[in-house]
Amino acid sequence: MSTVAVTGGTRGIGLGMVRALLAGGHRVALCGTDAERVAKVRADLGDNAVVVVADVTDRAQLQYLWNEAVASFGTVDIWINNAGISHDRKPLWELPVDAARAVIDINFMGVLNGSAVAIAGMAGASGGHVWNMEGLGSDGRTVPGLATYGASKRAVTYLTKALAKEMPAGVSVGLLSPGMVTTDLLTHGYADPAALAKARKVFDILADPVDTVAPWLAERAVHHTRNGAHVRWLTTPRIIGRFATAPFRRRNPFGE
C-alpha cells in the first residue's frame, strides 16, 4: 500500500486516478482550488482520503498539502503533479495576458512548485517518486491557437528530464502521458462550432473516457517508479491501430 498525493485531484483525470488508487487500497491526499468542490469531494470520499484547498501556484500551499498528508499517513511515497488548465484557442496576440499567465503559472510553475516540495520532502524521508503530467505540446507538436498551452507542457517535459539527472538518492521522477481524455480540457476554447465538429472527428477516434485511462495511469504510477520513466497511454502503435480500424469500428468516447 502506497501513499499518493495528487494535485488537481478534485476533477477530471486527477479525480479518476484518486478513485482508482483508493479502490486499489492506497492512501491518497489531494487538492483543488475550488472550496465548494473540495468540500463535495471530501464528503464523497469520506475518511479514505485527505482533501484540502491548495493553489499550486503558491509553493507554501503545496507544502501544506504535503504536511497534511504526512500528518495523516506518516509519509508520501508518490506525488503526482496533475493540476492543469487550458485557454481559448486564439493566436497569442489575441489571448489576454491574464489568461496566458494563468496557464503558465498553473501548468508550469505548479509543476515546478510541486516537484520542489515533494523532492525535498522525500529526500528528507524514505525516498519516493514524482510524476509530472504531459499534454499537447510535450512532444513538440504545435497546434494553432494553443501556443501558450503547448509551450507550458513542453516546458514540463524538459523540466522532468532535467530533474531526472539531479535527483537526490532514493528519489525518482517520471512523466505520465494520458493522451486524449474526454474531459472539459479537451474540448475547451472552440469558439467556432465547425472547428469543434472537425476536431470531434479526431477525438472520436483517439480519445478515451476518464474511467478508461485514469485506472491504467494510477496502476502504473504506483508500480513503474523508475527514474526517468515515461508512461504513455496513447502510443504510436495504438494511434495507427485506431485510424486503421476507424472505418469499421464506431467509437463513442464521449458516451453520447
Residue pairs with C-beta under 8 A, 6 or more apart in sequence:
1 25
1 26
1 27
2 26
2 27
2 77
2 78
2 222
3 26
3 27
3 28
3 29
3 69
3 73
3 74
3 75
3 76
3 77
3 78
4 21
4 26
4 27
4 28
4 29
4 76
4 77
4 78
4 79
4 80
4 221
4 222
5 28
5 29
5 30
5 65
5 66
5 69
5 76
5 78
5 79
5 80
5 118
6 14
6 17
6 18
6 21
6 28
6 29
6 30
6 31
6 80
6 82
7 14
7 30
7 31
7 54
7 56
7 62
7 65
7 80
7 81
7 82
7 83
7 110
7 114
8 14
8 31
8 32
8 56
8 82
8 83
8 84
9 15
9 17
9 18
9 28
9 30
9 31
9 32
9 41
9 51
9 82
10 30
10 31
10 32
10 34
10 37
10 38
10 41
10 51
11 32
11 37
11 183
12 181
12 183
12 184
12 185
12 210
13 82
13 133
13 178
13 181
13 183
13 210
13 213
13 214
13 217
14 30
14 80
14 82
14 83
15 30
15 41
15 210
15 214
16 210
16 211
16 213
16 214
16 215
16 218
17 80
17 82
17 214
17 215
17 217
17 218
17 221
18 28
18 30
18 45
18 49
19 214
20 214
20 215
20 217
20 218
20 219
21 28
21 218
21 221
21 222
22 28
22 45
22 48
22 49
23 215
24 218
24 219
24 222
26 222
27 48
27 49
27 72
27 73
28 45
28 48
28 49
28 50
29 49
29 50
29 51
29 52
29 65
29 68
29 69
29 72
29 73
29 76
30 41
30 49
30 50
30 51
30 52
30 65
31 38
31 51
31 52
31 53
31 54
31 56
31 61
31 62
31 65
31 83
32 38
32 41
32 51
32 53
32 54
33 53
33 54
33 55
34 53
35 53
38 51
38 52
38 53
41 51
42 49
42 51
45 51
50 68
50 69
50 72
50 73
52 64
52 65
52 68
54 61
54 62
54 64
54 65
55 61
56 62
56 81
56 83
56 106
56 109
56 110
56 111
56 113
56 114
57 105
57 106
57 109
57 110
57 113
58 113
59 113
59 116
59 117
62 113
62 114
62 117
63 117
65 117
66 76
66 79
66 117
66 118
66 121
69 76
70 76
70 121
75 125
75 126
75 128
76 118
76 121
76 122
76 125
76 128
77 128
77 129
78 128
78 129
78 130
78 131
78 221
78 222
78 225
79 114
79 115
79 117
79 118
79 122
79 128
79 129
79 130
79 131
80 130
80 131
80 133
80 176
80 221
81 110
81 111
81 114
81 115
81 130
81 131
81 132
81 133
82 133
83 106
83 110
83 114
84 106
84 107
84 110
84 133
84 135
84 185
85 102
85 103
85 106
85 107
85 185
86 103
86 146
86 149
86 185
86 188
86 189
87 95
87 99
87 100
87 102
87 103
87 146
87 148
87 149
87 188
87 189
88 95
88 99
88 145
88 188
88 189
88 191
89 144
89 145
89 146
89 189
89 190
89 191
89 195
90 145
90 189
91 144
91 145
91 147
92 100
92 147
92 148
95 148
99 148
100 148
103 148
103 149
103 152
104 148
104 151
104 152
107 135
107 149
107 152
107 153
107 156
108 152
108 155
108 156
108 159
111 132
111 133
111 156
111 159
112 159
114 130
115 130
115 132
115 159
115 163
115 173
118 128
118 130
119 130
119 163
119 167
119 168
119 171
119 173
121 128
122 128
122 129
122 130
122 168
122 170
122 171
123 168
123 169
123 170
123 171
126 170
127 169
127 170
127 171
128 170
128 171
128 172
129 171
129 172
129 173
129 174
129 225
130 163
130 171
130 172
130 173
130 174
131 173
131 174
131 175
131 176
131 221
132 156
132 157
132 159
132 160
132 173
132 174
132 175
132 176
133 156
133 175
133 176
133 177
133 178
134 153
134 156
134 157
134 175
134 176
134 177
134 178
135 149
135 153
135 156
135 178
136 143
136 146
136 149
136 150
136 153
137 143
137 146
137 149
137 150
137 151
137 152
137 153
137 154
138 153
138 154
138 156
138 157
138 175
138 177
139 157
140 154
141 150
142 150
143 150
145 189
146 189
157 175
160 173
160 174
160 175
161 228
163 173
164 172
164 173
164 174
164 227
164 228
167 173
167 227
172 225
172 226
172 227
172 228
172 229
173 227
173 228
174 224
174 225
174 226
174 227
174 228
174 229
174 230
174 231
175 229
175 230
175 231
176 217
176 220
176 221
176 231
177 230
177 231
177 232
177 233
177 234
178 213
178 217
178 233
178 234
179 206
179 207
179 208
179 213
179 232
179 233
179 234
180 186
180 203
180 206
180 207
180 208
180 234
181 207
181 208
181 209
181 210
181 213
181 214
182 203
182 207
182 208
182 209
182 210
182 253
182 254
182 255
183 210
186 203
186 207
187 196
187 199
187 203
190 196
190 199
203 253
203 254
204 250
204 251
204 252
204 253
204 254
205 242
205 243
205 246
205 251
206 234
206 239
206 242
207 253
207 254
208 233
208 253
209 253
209 254
209 255
213 233
216 233
217 231
217 233
220 231
221 231
224 231
242 251
